[in-house]
């Protein structure tokens, strides 16, 4: 990645997306050890288990909202996690229609094993960097967290931004923008690497 590729916001968005996606894939690869429970869990199942471990107790609806998935999808995830004795369902104290989900000791152990492997791999990679590079990453962590917590813009606002973005390039015919997941991007930026 060169400085010229990240000079514009669009270039920065593309470079950041590629780097973050690649890093996420490398971290995901660290989670699975053949024969261990976590090796057979999907990313969605493991993410839900991690969220429950962090938040201690949630309803299925709260978990679905937290993980940004539809309730029917979360119902299937919960079914797998309870079947594997990683999550326990208990009656809700005030609403008989609801249940409370909590992580079992085995579920907690799975989450902690995965975290330890990912942290160890990342710590080794960080040790290969210079002190200045690690300082830059330390400064970037709050910004990356802010990006990860940002809400998608409404499609109408994204569409208005898309039109203004193409007008600002002066090449509206050549670089027609598309709305993709609530963001305005040029079609050439939709390619995955």
CORGI-V891427 format. One record per pair of residues at least 4 apart in sequence whose C-alpha atoms are under 7 Angstrom apart, sorted by the first residue. I is the first residue (numbers start at 1). J is the second residue. Records with the same first field share a line. If there is no record, write none. Layout:
I=J ; J
This chain:
1=5
3=7
5=11 ; 12
6=11 ; 12 ; 15
7=11 ; 12
8=12
9=13
10=14
11=15
12=16
13=17
14=18 ; 189
15=19
16=20
17=21
18=22 ; 193
19=23
20=24
21=25
22=26
23=27
24=28
25=29
26=30
27=118
30=117 ; 118
31=114 ; 117 ; 118
32=38 ; 39
33=39
34=39
35=39
37=41
38=110
41=45 ; 46
42=46
43=47
44=48
45=49 ; 77
46=50
47=51
48=52 ; 67
49=53
50=54 ; 111
51=55
52=56 ; 57 ; 58 ; 102 ; 103
53=103 ; 108
56=102
57=100 ; 101 ; 102
58=62 ; 63 ; 100 ; 101
59=63 ; 98 ; 99 ; 100 ; 101
60=64
61=65 ; 71
62=66
63=67
64=68 ; 69 ; 70 ; 71 ; 74
65=69
69=73 ; 74
70=74
71=75
72=76
73=77
74=78
75=79
76=80
77=81
78=82
79=83
80=84
81=85 ; 86 ; 87
82=86 ; 87 ; 88
85=104
86=103 ; 104 ; 106 ; 107
87=101 ; 102 ; 103 ; 104 ; 107
88=101 ; 102 ; 103 ; 104
89=99 ; 100 ; 101 ; 102
90=99 ; 100 ; 101
91=96 ; 98 ; 99 ; 100
92=96 ; 98 ; 99 ; 100
103=107 ; 108
104=108
105=109
106=110
107=111
108=112
109=113
110=114
111=115
112=116
113=117
114=118
115=119
116=120
117=121
118=122
119=123
120=124
121=125
122=126
123=127
124=128
126=134
129=133 ; 134
130=134
131=135
132=136
133=137
134=138
135=139
136=140
137=141
140=144
141=145
142=146
143=147
144=148
145=149
146=150
152=182
153=157 ; 158 ; 182
154=158 ; 182
155=159 ; 182
156=160
157=161
158=162 ; 179 ; 182 ; 183 ; 184
159=163 ; 179
160=164
161=165 ; 184
162=166 ; 177 ; 178 ; 184
163=167
164=168
165=169
166=170 ; 171 ; 172 ; 175 ; 176 ; 177
167=171 ; 172
171=175
172=176
175=186
176=186
177=184 ; 185 ; 186 ; 187
178=184 ; 185 ; 186 ; 187
179=183 ; 184 ; 185
180=184 ; 185
185=189
